[in-house]
Every structure is written in structure tokens, then in C-alpha cells.
């Protein structure tokens, strides 16, 4: 999470508490247990945060490498 705070300080300076609440294990316990019900074709583990603001997804090494390679372009775009 520290990486995202550093990359988007203007967002997190205002919304850090909300972000933490969205991803809190305390609030997401039920969502995590429901996540296996609709596993996609890739077999990745994913779920929506309890407030439906975020999607959490596991990644393969190949997906992670692609994501990290594209992240700087994504940040420039936004």
C-alpha cells in the first residue's frame, strides 16, 4: 500500500482512512469467504471489497510483471 500512497499522494492524503476501511479484513471477512463461489476461468482468487469500491485479485508472475511494466504509463495517464 505504501507504493500507492507514494504514487498518488493527493488522493491518499484525503482518503487514506476510507481506503483502509474499504480493505479492512474486519469488514471483508464475509466477502473473502464468498469469493470462491464465482471463480473465473483463470482460477484466480478475487473478490469485491465490502463497499464494492475495489476488486482484489491474485496474480500470476506473468500478470504481475505486465502490471508493473504498465503501471508508470497508467500513472501518467491519470
C-alpha positions, 0 to 999 in steps of 0.5 A, a space after each residue: 500500500 505504501 507504493 500507492 500512497 507514494 504514487 498518488 499522494 493527493 488522493 491518499 492524503 484525503 482518503 487514506 482512512 476510507 481506503 483502509 476501511 474499504 480493505 479492512 479484513 474486519 469488514 471483508 471477512 464475509 466477502 473473502 469467504 464468498 469469493 470462491 463461489 464465482 471463480 473465473 476461468 483463470 482460477 484466480 482468487 478475487 473478490 469485491 471489497 465490502 463497499 464494492 469500491 475495489 476488486 482484489 485479485 491474485 496474480 500470476 508472475 506473468 500478470 504481475 510483471 505486465 502490471 508493473 511494466 504498465 503501471 508508470 504509463 497508467 500513472 501518467 495517464 491519470 
